[in-house]
Amino acid sequence: MATLEVTEIALVHPSHQPSFNDQTLPLSHLDNDNNLNVSFRYLRVYSSSSSVAGKNPSSVVSASLAAALVHYYPLAGSLRRSESDNRFELYCSAGQSVPLVDASVNCTLESVGYLDGPDPGFVERLVPDPTREEGMLNPCILQVTTFRCGGWVLGASLHHAICDGLGSSLFFNAMAELARGATQISIQPVWDRARLLGPRDKPWVGAPVRDFLSLNKDFDPYGQDIGEVKRECFLVRDESLDRFKALLLEKSGLNFTTFEALGAYIWRAKVRAAKIEEDENVKYVYSINIRRLMNPPLPRGYWGNGCVPMYAQIKAGELMEQPIWKTAELIKQSKSNASDEYVRSFIDFQELHHKDGINAGSGVTGFTDWRYLGHSTVDFGWGGPVTVLPLSYKLLGSMEPCFFLPYSGDAAAAGSKDSGFKVLVNLRESAIPEFKEAMDKFHKGDEIVLS
């Protein structure tokens, strides 16, 4: 078994201190969504490269982090609750830092499959795992783990109230640019969150936000008793997916995206395997990027949460009984709600009911697509990451989210794979056997199951 050794935990400060006294930065109403009170953990895997022979990954990351923090100094701050309204705010002062864990492991990346289908016990040790309190004190914690082959893993834990995936990508791309020798970053970060994504002068909810949300101060979406949640990875071949989408087109006359078609199949299979009661509402939730949806659009360098949740909702029994293309159509139709008004209504709903415990209830399954988020651009000199892997199972008010992921980009890791991509599913342990059967039937093209 691979043995991991932590050699140092350094506190990385900005390479020169920003010119300000102690200050408190307000967050937006999107940042204050109750579902975002969680640290999101994921890792990037980098193969060894002769072009950077002799360079130490930890030293490169440490130096680029220090330089990037000059621009992204809030990541060294601490989250706290405002005394006036209990919303998150960020306290920044001189001398704050980002913890950077330096570790090594006594095996090669090839021996662990470039973490493309990883052992859960092993990968958990490659990413910092703060408690909720630690995640507020240090909203950004990084870890560099080097392997015997010269490859390495960058593990990250970022508090979701600070930024979403696109926002964090701006930060990591800035780090990567500086690591490759740039003297300036190409996109300057923009804060200004309370003004850009604050409520209207007279808050009102004109879009169907309330149709999907409840008010319950005692409900914790991430504290539901559903048993142990396990992580399973499935390969989705293009051949199987194309066959399925063609069948849906034949049955319905509609063309569906992969997110709609495969999402519908996985959603139904998860609900069925979890034995959800027929009369219970179940929800398919995903985030939609609002940066260009807003009027006017958000600045290019805005790195706060720039997404809002979108929902498809149905009774579990109806989900089981209706043709699968009807479920894909339900997901497609949910996108029609996406508008500037929907975003403004969501923000205003947060303004009106923040203290009332906004939540989407139980029976929520989160879906997100990481295949086109531009992870390949985060290049510290070793090339882009060959594998990107999310470890968190608390997302969008769901404890059982599903991620669409690209195959490993490394030739050695990807050489034996068919064309397609990976689906990473988080699921209560009791439901895994039946869900695996459903995925097997998907690959075999069982038309009765797919109809």
TIKOL-106050 format. One record per residue (C-alpha): x, y, z; residue number from 1; residue in three letters. Coordinates in steps of 0.2 Angstrom, whole numbers, always signed. Layout:
<bases>
    xx    yy    zz resi resn
     X     Y     Z  NUM  ala
...
</bases>
This chain:
<bases>
    xx    yy    zz resi resn
    +0    +0    +0    1  met
    +6   +17    -4    2  ala
   +13   +27   +11    3  thr
   +10   +46   +12    4  leu
   +22   +57   +22    5  glu
   +18   +75   +26    6  val
   +35   +84   +27    7  thr
   +30  +102   +30    8  glu
   +15  +113   +33    9  ile
   +20  +131   +27   10  ala
   +10  +147   +29   11  leu
   +12  +156   +13   12  val
   +10  +175   +13   13  his
    +8  +187    -1   14  pro
   +25  +190    -9   15  ser
   +22  +209    -4   16  his
    +8  +215    +7   17  gln
    -7  +223    -2   18  pro
    -8  +242    +3   19  ser
   -23  +242   +15   20  phe
   -27  +242   +33   21  asn
   -38  +229   +41   22  asp
   -54  +228   +31   23  gln
   -70  +218   +31   24  thr
   -76  +213   +13   25  leu
   -95  +209   +11   26  pro
  -100  +194    +0   27  leu
  -114  +193   -12   28  ser
  -131  +186    -9   29  his
  -126  +171   -20   30  leu
  -111  +168    -9   31  asp
  -122  +167    +6   32  asn
  -133  +153    -1   33  asp
  -135  +141   +13   34  asn
  -129  +127    +2   35  asn
  -112  +135    -1   36  leu
  -107  +134   +18   37  asn
   -95  +120   +14   38  val
   -77  +118    +9   39  ser
   -76  +110    -9   40  phe
   -61   +98   -11   41  arg
   -53   +92   -27   42  tyr
   -37   +88   -35   43  leu
   -27   +90   -51   44  arg
   -14   +77   -56   45  val
    +2   +82   -66   46  tyr
   +13   +70   -75   47  ser
   +32   +71   -74   48  ser
   +40   +82   -88   49  ser
   +58   +83   -94   50  ser
   +55  +102   -98   51  ser
   +55  +106   -80   52  val
   +68   +93   -74   53  ala
   +76   +99   -57   54  gly
   +61  +110   -52   55  lys
   +52  +106   -36   56  asn
   +33  +106   -38   57  pro
   +31  +112   -20   58  ser
   +43  +126   -22   59  ser
   +35  +131   -39   60  val
   +17  +131   -31   61  val
   +23  +140   -15   62  ser
   +31  +154   -25   63  ala
   +17  +156   -38   64  ser
    +4  +156   -23   65  leu
   +13  +170   -14   66  ala
   +13  +180   -30   67  ala
    -5  +177   -34   68  ala
   -11  +181   -17   69  leu
    -5  +199   -20   70  val
   -20  +200   -32   71  his
   -31  +187   -23   72  tyr
   -27  +192    -5   73  tyr
   -45  +188    +1   74  pro
   -41  +169    +0   75  leu
   -29  +172   +15   76  ala
   -43  +180   +25   77  gly
   -55  +172   +37   78  ser
   -74  +170   +35   79  leu
   -85  +175   +49   80  arg
  -103  +180   +52   81  arg
  -109  +198   +52   82  ser
  -117  +203   +68   83  glu
  -130  +213   +59   84  ser
  -138  +200   +48   85  asp
  -128  +184   +51   86  asn
  -122  +184   +33   87  arg
  -104  +179   +28   88  phe
   -91  +192   +27   89  glu
   -72  +191   +25   90  leu
   -60  +198   +37   91  tyr
   -43  +203   +29   92  cys
   -28  +210   +38   93  ser
    -9  +210   +36   94  ala
    +0  +194   +41   95  gly
   -13  +182   +35   96  gln
    -8  +167   +25   97  ser
   -14  +151   +15   98  val
    -8  +135   +23   99  pro
    +2  +124   +10  100  leu
    +5  +106   +15  101  val
   +20   +98    +7  102  asp
   +19   +78    +6  103  ala
   +27   +64    -3  104  ser
   +21   +46    -7  105  val
   +32   +31   -11  106  asn
   +24   +25   -27  107  cys
   +22   +31   -45  108  thr
    +7   +39   -53  109  leu
    +6   +25   -66  110  glu
    +5   +12   -51  111  ser
   -11   +21   -45  112  val
   -18   +23   -63  113  gly
   -15   +42   -63  114  tyr
   -29   +42   -50  115  leu
   -41   +40   -65  116  asp
   -51   +26   -55  117  gly
   -44   +29   -38  118  pro
   -45   +20   -21  119  asp
   -55   +31   -11  120  pro
   -44   +29    +5  121  gly
   -29   +34    -4  122  phe
   -35   +50   -13  123  val
   -43   +57    +3  124  glu
   -26   +59   +10  125  arg
   -20   +70    -5  126  leu
   -32   +84    -2  127  val
   -34   +94   +15  128  pro
   -50   +90   +24  129  asp
   -54  +104   +36  130  pro
   -69  +104   +48  131  thr
   -82  +117   +45  132  arg
   -74  +129   +58  133  glu
   -57  +126   +50  134  glu
   -64  +130   +33  135  gly
   -70  +147   +38  136  met
   -54  +151   +47  137  leu
   -44  +146   +32  138  asn
   -55  +146   +17  139  pro
   -41  +141    +5  140  cys
   -29  +126   +10  141  ile
   -18  +118    -3  142  leu
    -7  +102    -3  143  gln
    +7   +97   -15  144  val
   +10   +78   -15  145  thr
   +25   +72   -25  146  thr
   +27   +54   -32  147  phe
   +42   +44   -36  148  arg
   +40   +46   -54  149  cys
   +42   +65   -53  150  gly
   +23   +68   -55  151  gly
   +13   +76   -42  152  trp
    -4   +81   -36  153  val
   -11   +98   -31  154  leu
   -25   +96   -19  155  gly
   -36  +110   -15  156  ala
   -49  +114    -2  157  ser
   -59  +130    -5  158  leu
   -74  +137    +4  159  his
   -88  +138    -8  160  his
   -94  +154    -1  161  ala
   -78  +163    -8  162  ile
   -79  +156   -26  163  cys
   -87  +144   -37  164  asp
   -77  +132   -50  165  gly
   -75  +146   -63  166  leu
   -70  +158   -50  167  gly
   -57  +146   -43  168  ser
   -51  +143   -60  169  ser
   -47  +161   -62  170  leu
   -36  +160   -47  171  phe
   -27  +144   -51  172  phe
   -24  +150   -69  173  asn
   -16  +166   -62  174  ala
    -5  +155   -51  175  met
    +0  +145   -66  176  ala
    +4  +160   -77  177  glu
   +15  +167   -64  178  leu
   +23  +150   -62  179  ala
   +27  +149   -80  180  arg
   +36  +166   -79  181  gly
   +23  +179   -82  182  ala
   +26  +196   -73  183  thr
    +8  +201   -74  184  gln
    -8  +190   -73  185  ile
   -19  +191   -89  186  ser
   -36  +194   -80  187  ile
   -37  +206   -65  188  gln
   -49  +199   -51  189  pro
   -64  +209   -47  190  val
   -73  +209   -30  191  trp
   -87  +222   -29  192  asp
   -99  +208   -24  193  arg
  -112  +217   -14  194  ala
  -115  +230   -28  195  arg
  -115  +218   -43  196  leu
  -125  +204   -35  197  leu
  -135  +213   -21  198  gly
  -154  +214   -20  199  pro
  -165  +227   -28  200  arg
  -170  +242   -19  201  asp
  -187  +234   -17  202  lys
  -184  +215   -17  203  pro
  -198  +205   -25  204  trp
  -198  +187   -32  205  val
  -205  +188   -50  206  gly
  -198  +171   -56  207  ala
  -203  +154   -51  208  pro
  -189  +152   -37  209  val
  -201  +148   -23  210  arg
  -208  +133   -33  211  asp
  -192  +123   -28  212  phe
  -187  +130   -12  213  leu
  -193  +128    +6  214  ser
  -191  +138   +22  215  leu
  -185  +127   +37  216  asn
  -172  +134   +50  217  lys
  -169  +117   +57  218  asp
  -165  +108   +41  219  phe
  -147  +104   +36  220  asp
  -146   +98   +18  221  pro
  -129   +90   +22  222  tyr
  -134   +82   +39  223  gly
  -147   +70   +32  224  gln
  -147   +52   +38  225  asp
  -145   +42   +22  226  ile
  -132   +31   +28  227  gly
  -114   +30   +22  228  glu
  -111   +39    +5  229  val
   -99   +30    -7  230  lys
   -90   +36   -23  231  arg
   -91   +25   -39  232  glu
   -84   +29   -56  233  cys
   -92   +23   -72  234  phe
   -85   +24   -90  235  leu
   -98   +30  -103  236  val
   -93   +25  -120  237  arg
   -98   +37  -135  238  asp
  -106   +22  -143  239  glu
  -118   +18  -129  240  ser
  -122   +37  -127  241  leu
  -125   +39  -146  242  asp
  -137   +24  -146  243  arg
  -146   +30  -131  244  phe
  -149   +48  -138  245  lys
  -154   +41  -155  246  ala
  -167   +30  -146  247  leu
  -174   +46  -136  248  leu
  -175   +55  -153  249  leu
  -185   +41  -161  250  glu
  -197   +40  -146  251  lys
  -199   +59  -144  252  ser
  -194   +68  -159  253  gly
  -183   +78  -148  254  leu
  -164   +81  -148  255  asn
  -156   +80  -131  256  phe
  -139   +85  -125  257  thr
  -128   +73  -115  258  thr
  -132   +82   -99  259  phe
  -151   +80  -102  260  glu
  -151   +63  -109  261  ala
  -138   +54   -98  262  leu
  -143   +65   -83  263  gly
  -161   +59   -84  264  ala
  -156   +41   -85  265  tyr
  -144   +42   -70  266  ile
  -157   +52   -60  267  trp
  -170   +39   -62  268  arg
  -158   +25   -58  269  ala
  -152   +33   -42  270  lys
  -170   +37   -36  271  val
  -175   +19   -40  272  arg
  -160   +11   -32  273  ala
  -162   +22   -16  274  ala
  -180   +16   -14  275  lys
  -187   +34   -13  276  ile
  -205   +33    -8  277  glu
  -217   +36   -23  278  glu
  -226   +51   -16  279  asp
  -210   +61   -12  280  glu
  -204   +75   -22  281  asn
  -187   +73   -30  282  val
  -177   +86   -38  283  lys
  -163   +87   -51  284  tyr
  -152  +102   -48  285  val
  -138  +110   -58  286  tyr
  -130  +126   -58  287  ser
  -131  +138   -73  288  ile
  -117  +151   -76  289  asn
  -125  +169   -75  290  ile
  -110  +179   -79  291  arg
  -116  +183   -97  292  arg
  -134  +180   -92  293  leu
  -135  +196   -82  294  met
  -139  +213   -89  295  asn
  -126  +220   -89  296  pro
  -115  +205   -89  297  pro
  -103  +203   -74  298  leu
   -85  +209   -77  299  pro
   -73  +196   -84  300  arg
   -63  +195   -68  301  gly
   -77  +192   -57  302  tyr
   -72  +177   -46  303  trp
   -86  +176   -34  304  gly
  -100  +163   -35  305  asn
  -108  +167   -52  306  gly
  -120  +153   -54  307  cys
  -138  +150   -48  308  val
  -146  +133   -45  309  pro
  -159  +127   -58  310  met
  -172  +113   -53  311  tyr
  -182  +100   -62  312  ala
  -195   +92   -50  313  gln
  -207   +78   -50  314  ile
  -214   +64   -39  315  lys
  -203   +49   -37  316  ala
  -217   +37   -43  317  gly
  -220   +48   -58  318  glu
  -202   +48   -62  319  leu
  -201   +29   -61  320  met
  -217   +27   -72  321  glu
  -215   +39   -86  322  gln
  -204   +36  -102  323  pro
  -186   +41  -100  324  ile
  -188   +54  -114  325  trp
  -201   +63  -103  326  lys
  -188   +65   -89  327  thr
  -175   +72  -102  328  ala
  -188   +84  -108  329  glu
  -192   +90   -90  330  leu
  -173   +94   -88  331  ile
  -173  +103  -105  332  lys
  -188  +113  -100  333  gln
  -180  +118   -84  334  ser
  -167  +128   -93  335  lys
  -181  +140  -100  336  ser
  -181  +148   -82  337  asn
  -164  +155   -85  338  ala
  -165  +174   -86  339  ser
  -159  +190   -78  340  asp
  -176  +190   -69  341  glu
  -173  +173   -62  342  tyr
  -156  +178   -55  343  val
  -163  +194   -48  344  arg
  -178  +185   -40  345  ser
  -166  +172   -33  346  phe
  -155  +186   -25  347  ile
  -171  +195   -18  348  asp
  -177  +178   -11  349  phe
  -161  +177    -2  350  gln
  -163  +195    +5  351  glu
  -181  +192   +11  352  leu
  -179  +175   +19  353  his
  -160  +172   +23  354  his
  -164  +170   +41  355  lys
  -178  +158   +38  356  asp
  -168  +143   +33  357  gly
  -169  +142   +14  358  ile
  -167  +125    +7  359  asn
  -172  +113    -7  360  ala
  -177   +99    +5  361  gly
  -173   +81    +4  362  ser
  -173   +70   -12  363  gly
  -161   +82   -21  364  val
  -148   +75   -33  365  thr
  -135   +87   -39  366  gly
  -127   +86   -57  367  phe
  -112   +95   -64  368  thr
  -102   +94   -80  369  asp
   -83   +96   -78  370  trp
   -78   +91   -95  371  arg
   -77  +109  -102  372  tyr
   -72  +120   -88  373  leu
   -54  +123   -95  374  gly
   -44  +113   -82  375  his
   -31  +110   -96  376  ser
   -26  +128   -95  377  thr
   -20  +127   -77  378  val
    -2  +123   -82  379  asp
   +12  +126   -69  380  phe
   +26  +121   -82  381  gly
   +22  +102   -82  382  trp
    +8  +104   -95  383  gly
   -10  +103   -90  384  gly
   -17   +91   -77  385  pro
   -20   +73   -84  386  val
   -34   +70   -71  387  thr
   -45   +81   -62  388  val
   -55   +73   -48  389  leu
   -68   +81   -36  390  pro
   -69   +73   -19  391  leu
   -83   +82   -11  392  ser
  -100   +74    -9  393  tyr
  -109   +90    -3  394  lys
  -115  +101   -17  395  leu
  -130  +111   -22  396  leu
  -140  +105    -7  397  gly
  -136   +87   -12  398  ser
  -127   +73    -3  399  met
  -126   +62   -18  400  glu
  -120   +73   -33  401  pro
  -115   +67   -50  402  cys
  -100   +73   -60  403  phe
   -97   +71   -78  404  phe
   -78   +71   -80  405  leu
   -65   +69   -94  406  pro
   -54   +54   -96  407  tyr
   -37   +56   -90  408  ser
   -27   +66  -102  409  gly
   -11   +56  -100  410  asp
    -7   +44  -114  411  ala
    -2   +30  -103  412  ala
   -18   +32   -93  413  ala
   -30   +34  -107  414  ala
   -22   +22  -120  415  gly
   -33    +8  -115  416  ser
   -49   +18  -114  417  lys
   -63   +19  -128  418  asp
   -69   +36  -133  419  ser
   -80   +44  -120  420  gly
   -79   +51  -103  421  phe
   -81   +46   -84  422  lys
   -96   +48   -73  423  val
   -92   +50   -54  424  leu
  -107   +46   -44  425  val
  -109   +48   -25  426  asn
  -123   +37   -19  427  leu
  -129   +29    -2  428  arg
  -120   +13    +0  429  glu
  -137    +3    +1  430  ser
  -141    +9   -17  431  ala
  -125    +5   -26  432  ile
  -128   -13   -31  433  pro
  -144    -9   -40  434  glu
  -137    +7   -48  435  phe
  -122    -3   -55  436  lys
  -135   -15   -63  437  glu
  -143    +0   -71  438  ala
  -127    +6   -78  439  met
  -123   -11   -85  440  asp
  -139   -11   -94  441  lys
  -136    +6  -101  442  phe
  -119    +0  -108  443  his
  -128   -15  -116  444  lys
  -141    -5  -123  445  gly
  -156   -13  -115  446  asp
  -170    -5  -124  447  glu
  -184   -10  -112  448  ile
  -174    -1   -98  449  val
  -171   +14  -108  450  leu
  -188   +17  -114  451  ser
</bases>
